[in-house]
């Protein structure tokens, strides 16, 4: 997909606040409401915009303990990889999971209430998944930067 400057600005504004009306966006972009609507539909249809979400304040819902877990599988067979990925997708505490290169196979971002909840997650859920050889966890001390916006 080719993006012109207006598309880039539109994506910026939508990432900033997707609840803005097309009228508000049209004023910012100096376009008609219809033109804004059509551009948004084009971005959605082209797969550039996947969905619209609410970003929840984790402190307000009492889930402010963030951990990153490195996971090493016992071996790298297709069956082990597929099985692990299927199981980790079922864990609601896991916000993100990446298959990575290096000493470990996966990196998980985990969100729970506190250290006690994290221990329970590790013992009762994560380490019960078959084919995990080892884990290594790190805990967030302070969130320095967190954004969901992608710079165009």
Buried (B, 14 or more C-beta within 10 A) or exposed (E): EEBEEBBEBBBBBBBEEEEBEBEBBBEEBEBEBEBBBEBBEBBEEEEBBEEEEEEEEBEEEEBBBBBBBBBBBEEEEEEBBEBBEEBBEEBEBBEEBEEEEEEBBBBBBBBBBEEEBBEBBBEEBBEEBEBBEEBEBEEBEEEEEEEEEEEE
